[in-house]
Amino acid sequence: MNVARQQGSMVLSGPGEVVGAIAEGALLARVAEPGHGEAAEDGHTHEAACLNCGTALIGRHCHACGQAAHVHKTIGAFFHDLLHGVFHFEGKIWRTLPLLAWRPGQLTREYIDGRRASYVSPIALFLFVVFLMFAAVNQFAGAFDPGSLVKVNGQVVNEGLPAQAKLLDELKARRAELARTGQPTDAIDGKIAGAQEALRVMQEVKDAKFEDLNAQSDVPAIDRTLKALKNNPGLVFYKLQTNAYKFSWALIPISVPFVWLLFAWRRRFHLYDHTVFVTYSLCFMSLLVVVVTLALAVQAPLIVPAALLIVPWHMYRQLRGTYALSRRSAVWRTVALLGIAVAAMILFSMLILAQTGG
């Protein structure tokens, strides 16, 4: 199933590309978390000095730069390193995911307090699950056909294109008749120009060339966003679907200040604590989207109402465990956090639309 390519957007044409996207996410996670708390991959020390920095070797790794003492130089070792880089990530992920799902507060608090060697760091996990989520959504939710929902001049593009082309032909024929009889053509020339412009825009929408739409508009970004939501929800949905993953990182700085407000008078909690909390929470919500997407793909719609109940339950458990809250304090903050999530998604959507032409 093909998904139209936008500038910088993901293109997934089959299960193989889903696996590729997951591997890409894992590799990015490894960049964010290289060898964090892991044992040595090889016990051999065939060199006396580190091949990277020249430091005398003592043990399996260089104590100065961390490079393994033994460097593989075979093609088999190359592919071993590739698989190791992608899938060694899983050693800690299987310890992290159960806690993230069932005891998110414990996971968040332990990471904040420095017990980290057994867990995937929040940013590494975030990079991985974001790629996994958008791979699943684009593959199983199906490609969005902009022409089926987007309107131009009040007409849905797929339906309006033939009618607009027919109208343009009629206007040209009428102009030819006026010219033949020596009558003025100024008025109909204006109508022809308008019809040609409408046809051009419709064709661009049909071809999913959104980067040029509204590019010359002088309307402020917020007004343009609200207007798009009101007049063209299909176009908004398409832009969100194709561009959200590029800006997904922005959900963290958007959300952290709101969470800080919930604890502004508690000085023992800092922005770092809230950042770890938000990032792990986003990881879980992204994984929940993957589960819902897969469930819908196999025609199990009952998972959707279950997921809606899981969201506040997970927020409550993470808040209570991370910040050692009473039940009452955790409940009102959970309600507030649900509102924060809605506000963050609105701001995030506005950011995407503003960055992609509104």
Wavefront OBJ file of the C-alpha trace (Angstrom):
o trace
v 0.000 0.000 0.000
v 1.565 3.202 -1.140
v 1.503 6.458 0.749
v 2.095 9.645 -1.211
v 5.489 11.128 -0.468
v 5.641 14.628 0.948
v 8.798 16.569 1.615
v 10.535 14.539 4.294
v 7.539 12.232 4.895
v 7.613 8.461 5.357
v 6.824 6.186 2.395
v 5.872 2.622 3.257
v 5.019 0.236 0.446
v 4.868 -3.050 2.300
v 5.757 -5.053 5.422
v 9.442 -4.939 4.522
v 9.440 -1.169 4.761
v 7.628 -1.335 8.089
v 10.482 -3.492 9.389
v 12.927 -0.998 7.874
v 11.244 1.889 9.654
v 11.352 -0.023 12.943
v 15.039 -0.751 12.424
v 15.630 2.920 11.651
v 13.943 3.853 14.889
v 16.063 1.341 16.793
v 19.247 2.666 15.229
v 18.291 6.214 16.197
v 17.626 4.939 19.687
v 21.095 3.445 19.770
v 22.535 6.809 18.779
v 20.723 8.370 21.708
v 21.788 5.561 24.040
v 25.106 4.015 22.908
v 26.057 1.093 25.146
v 24.211 2.525 28.151
v 24.772 0.127 31.070
v 25.511 -2.894 28.864
v 28.020 -5.698 29.231
v 30.913 -6.152 26.823
v 30.114 -7.640 23.437
v 33.416 -9.504 23.101
v 35.897 -10.801 25.667
v 38.987 -10.871 23.448
v 41.743 -8.265 23.750
v 44.089 -8.869 20.874
v 45.567 -5.362 20.824
v 47.890 -3.854 23.406
v 46.616 -0.342 22.781
v 43.223 1.041 21.812
v 42.941 1.399 18.057
v 40.758 4.484 18.527
v 42.730 6.644 20.939
v 45.992 4.744 21.582
v 45.455 4.255 25.325
v 47.021 1.111 26.825
v 44.319 -1.523 27.172
v 43.273 -3.032 30.482
v 40.329 -5.388 30.128
v 37.733 -5.739 27.406
v 37.188 -2.049 26.678
v 39.336 1.055 26.561
v 38.899 2.886 29.855
v 39.513 6.230 28.111
v 37.097 6.176 25.154
v 35.033 3.014 25.701
v 35.818 1.262 22.398
v 35.968 -2.542 22.465
v 39.491 -3.896 22.674
v 38.999 -6.340 19.821
v 37.888 -4.870 16.490
v 36.177 -7.229 14.038
v 37.306 -6.980 10.414
v 35.221 -9.590 8.586
v 32.052 -9.230 6.546
v 30.266 -11.550 8.954
v 31.275 -9.314 11.840
v 29.939 -6.299 9.940
v 26.444 -7.775 9.779
v 26.778 -8.983 13.363
v 27.468 -5.393 14.426
v 24.451 -4.209 12.437
v 22.149 -6.711 14.124
v 23.741 -6.019 17.484
v 23.237 -2.274 17.066
v 19.553 -2.736 16.266
v 18.553 -5.647 18.458
v 20.818 -5.373 21.498
v 18.448 -2.522 22.219
v 15.909 -5.241 23.001
v 17.771 -6.511 26.055
v 16.676 -3.500 28.052
v 13.458 -2.833 26.210
v 11.904 -6.020 27.553
v 12.695 -4.836 31.059
v 11.430 -1.340 30.305
v 8.125 -2.021 28.526
v 6.421 -4.035 31.311
v 7.172 -1.293 33.812
v 6.118 1.392 31.327
v 2.776 -0.352 30.873
v 2.011 -1.469 34.425
v 4.181 0.584 36.777
v 5.044 3.749 34.842
v 5.534 5.777 38.007
v 8.152 3.342 39.307
v 10.006 3.375 35.984
v 9.980 7.180 35.820
v 11.056 7.635 39.430
v 13.865 5.061 39.200
v 15.223 6.685 36.065
v 15.098 10.147 37.646
v 16.835 8.829 40.780
v 19.676 7.363 38.711
v 18.839 3.642 38.510
v 19.171 3.503 34.732
v 21.381 0.643 33.587
v 18.468 -1.800 33.290
v 16.152 0.510 31.345
v 15.966 2.173 27.968
v 16.381 5.916 28.392
v 13.244 7.992 27.715
v 14.614 9.725 24.626
v 15.948 6.489 23.100
v 12.608 4.773 23.674
v 10.785 7.814 22.308
v 12.773 7.733 19.054
v 12.048 4.042 18.658
v 8.308 4.117 19.366
v 7.703 7.207 17.213
v 9.081 5.415 14.164
v 7.158 2.287 15.125
v 3.928 4.252 15.539
v 4.094 6.077 12.225
v 5.183 2.917 10.424
v 2.118 1.127 11.792
v -0.290 4.003 11.170
v 0.865 4.611 7.605
v 0.908 0.910 6.779
v -2.300 -0.301 8.372
v -4.485 2.796 8.587
v -4.148 3.284 4.855
v -3.101 6.191 2.714
v -5.267 9.270 2.803
v -6.700 10.312 -0.535
v -6.720 14.110 -0.386
v -9.069 14.364 -3.309
v -11.761 12.476 -1.409
v -12.123 15.038 1.403
v -10.375 18.267 0.491
v -12.592 21.009 -0.894
v -11.741 23.789 -3.325
v -14.371 26.463 -3.927
v -16.830 24.370 -1.947
v -16.354 21.270 -4.110
v -14.681 17.989 -3.138
v -11.715 17.681 -5.480
v -12.448 14.187 -6.850
v -15.994 15.233 -7.721
v -15.201 18.797 -8.708
v -12.350 18.160 -11.146
v -14.510 16.812 -14.015
v -17.163 19.479 -13.426
v -14.550 22.231 -13.331
v -12.916 20.983 -16.529
v -16.315 20.850 -18.225
v -17.121 24.388 -17.024
v -13.822 25.675 -18.405
v -14.539 24.098 -21.822
v -17.993 25.704 -21.855
v -16.564 29.115 -20.974
v -13.958 28.847 -23.722
v -16.620 27.846 -26.249
v -18.798 30.787 -25.196
v -15.827 33.150 -25.503
v -15.101 31.855 -28.993
v -18.719 32.541 -29.958
v -18.535 36.089 -28.536
v -15.286 36.735 -30.385
v -16.778 35.382 -33.617
v -19.726 37.776 -33.392
v -17.551 40.739 -32.429
v -18.899 41.115 -28.890
v -16.676 42.144 -25.920
v -15.019 39.264 -24.034
v -13.641 41.036 -20.961
v -16.203 39.598 -18.552
v -15.892 36.034 -19.748
v -12.111 36.304 -19.816
v -12.241 36.922 -16.047
v -14.444 33.869 -15.548
v -12.073 31.761 -17.630
v -9.087 32.904 -15.573
v -10.925 32.024 -12.351
v -11.941 28.605 -13.667
v -8.377 27.886 -14.801
v -7.004 28.821 -11.381
v -9.563 26.631 -9.608
v -8.725 23.742 -11.917
v -4.998 24.222 -11.250
v -5.490 24.163 -7.480
v -7.732 21.107 -7.685
v -5.154 19.274 -9.740
v -2.434 20.128 -7.218
v -4.597 18.780 -4.416
v -5.306 15.648 -6.442
v -1.562 15.159 -6.908
v -0.932 15.852 -3.184
v 1.307 18.828 -3.884
v 0.519 20.743 -0.726
v 3.751 22.620 -0.347
v 2.584 25.388 -2.714
v -0.932 25.822 -1.341
v -1.408 29.076 0.549
v 2.322 29.719 0.233
v 1.696 33.363 -0.661
v -0.927 33.948 2.024
v -0.336 36.881 4.351
v -2.814 35.569 6.932
v -1.198 34.895 10.351
v -0.443 31.242 11.064
v -3.045 30.856 13.797
v -5.834 32.389 11.739
v -4.826 30.267 8.779
v -4.850 27.145 10.952
v -8.305 27.838 12.378
v -9.625 28.611 8.904
v -8.192 25.331 7.608
v -9.814 23.383 10.437
v -13.170 24.981 9.659
v -13.140 24.888 5.882
v -10.923 21.962 4.977
v -10.720 19.308 7.713
v -9.634 16.733 5.149
v -6.557 18.739 4.227
v -5.751 19.227 7.907
v -5.965 15.481 8.525
v -3.727 14.754 5.558
v -1.040 17.177 6.696
v -1.146 15.783 10.211
v -0.808 12.243 8.907
v 2.123 12.967 6.616
v 4.090 15.504 8.662
v 3.435 14.717 12.320
v 6.385 12.366 12.780
v 8.885 15.035 11.679
v 7.791 17.304 14.501
v 6.857 14.682 17.107
v 9.792 15.742 19.294
v 8.028 19.099 19.778
v 5.396 17.423 21.946
v 7.998 17.224 24.737
v 8.779 20.963 25.088
v 5.106 21.774 24.465
v 3.941 19.522 27.311
v 6.640 20.048 29.947
v 5.648 23.627 30.973
v 2.047 22.511 31.513
v 3.150 19.627 33.728
v 5.455 21.989 35.627
v 2.424 24.130 36.466
v 0.863 21.146 38.251
v 3.817 21.101 40.676
v 4.960 24.727 40.596
v 4.779 25.036 44.394
v 6.668 21.777 45.018
v 10.299 22.803 44.759
v 11.745 19.303 45.064
v 10.460 18.525 41.565
v 12.384 20.104 38.711
v 12.034 20.501 34.951
v 14.210 17.429 34.447
v 11.738 15.306 36.413
v 8.846 16.603 34.339
v 10.742 16.024 31.078
v 11.390 12.376 31.939
v 7.746 12.008 33.001
v 6.417 13.539 29.776
v 8.750 11.552 27.527
v 7.897 8.188 29.072
v 4.200 9.101 28.991
v 4.421 9.953 25.285
v 6.185 6.640 24.696
v 3.306 4.721 26.240
v 0.645 6.704 24.384
v 2.475 6.120 21.101
v 2.615 2.385 21.778
v -1.083 2.484 22.589
v -1.720 4.039 19.172
v 0.211 1.139 17.615
v -1.931 -1.395 19.474
v -5.169 0.356 18.463
v -4.024 0.588 14.833
v -3.165 -3.099 14.687
v -6.437 -4.025 16.414
v -8.440 -2.057 13.867
v -6.443 -3.655 11.065
v -7.556 -7.113 12.252
v -11.123 -5.870 12.849
v -11.109 -5.741 16.640
v -12.839 -2.378 17.231
v -13.557 -3.038 20.917
v -9.946 -2.141 21.664
v -10.763 1.537 21.012
v -13.061 2.110 24.035
v -10.658 0.042 26.120
v -7.799 2.321 25.051
v -9.819 5.398 26.019
v -10.113 3.995 29.534
v -6.453 3.014 29.684
v -5.238 6.564 29.012
v -6.455 8.190 32.276
v -5.621 5.020 34.236
v -2.016 5.139 33.000
v -1.725 8.874 33.690
v -2.999 8.326 37.232
v -0.545 5.519 37.969
v 2.407 7.406 36.496
v 1.588 10.602 38.376
v 1.111 8.834 41.682
v 4.251 6.712 41.374
v 6.533 9.435 40.034
v 5.582 12.201 42.427
v 4.482 10.135 45.474
v 0.994 11.660 45.444
v -2.046 10.790 47.504
v -5.038 9.356 45.683
v -6.862 12.672 45.793
v -3.885 14.650 44.485
v -3.296 12.114 41.723
v -6.954 12.171 40.651
v -7.257 15.946 40.184
v -3.889 16.090 38.445
v -4.984 13.270 36.133
v -8.042 15.304 35.119
v -5.803 18.332 34.570
v -3.312 16.218 32.609
v -6.057 15.039 30.259
v -6.811 18.684 29.526
v -3.110 19.347 29.083
v -2.889 16.500 26.575
v -5.725 17.986 24.517
v -4.144 21.461 24.627
v -0.727 20.048 23.669
v -2.205 18.195 20.686
v -3.977 21.358 19.498
v -0.748 23.370 19.742
v 1.145 20.536 18.044
v -1.367 20.448 15.191
v -1.110 24.204 14.768
v 2.683 23.914 14.628
v 2.498 21.293 11.881
v 0.012 23.281 9.834
v 2.022 26.480 10.230
v 5.202 24.691 9.132
v 3.547 23.046 6.139
v 1.713 26.001 4.650
v -1.397 26.191 6.849
l 1 2 3 4 5 6 7 8 9 10 11 12 13 14 15 16 17 18 19 20 21 22 23 24 25 26 27 28 29 30 31 32 33 34 35 36 37 38 39 40 41 42 43 44 45 46 47 48 49 50 51 52 53 54 55 56 57 58 59 60 61 62 63 64 65 66 67 68 69 70 71 72 73 74 75 76 77 78 79 80 81 82 83 84 85 86 87 88 89 90 91 92 93 94 95 96 97 98 99 100 101 102 103 104 105 106 107 108 109 110 111 112 113 114 115 116 117 118 119 120 121 122 123 124 125 126 127 128 129 130 131 132 133 134 135 136 137 138 139 140 141 142 143 144 145 146 147 148 149 150 151 152 153 154 155 156 157 158 159 160 161 162 163 164 165 166 167 168 169 170 171 172 173 174 175 176 177 178 179 180 181 182 183 184 185 186 187 188 189 190 191 192 193 194 195 196 197 198 199 200 201 202 203 204 205 206 207 208 209 210 211 212 213 214 215 216 217 218 219 220 221 222 223 224 225 226 227 228 229 230 231 232 233 234 235 236 237 238 239 240 241 242 243 244 245 246 247 248 249 250 251 252 253 254 255 256 257 258 259 260 261 262 263 264 265 266 267 268 269 270 271 272 273 274 275 276 277 278 279 280 281 282 283 284 285 286 287 288 289 290 291 292 293 294 295 296 297 298 299 300 301 302 303 304 305 306 307 308 309 310 311 312 313 314 315 316 317 318 319 320 321 322 323 324 325 326 327 328 329 330 331 332 333 334 335 336 337 338 339 340 341 342 343 344 345 346 347 348 349 350 351 352 353 354 355 356 357 358
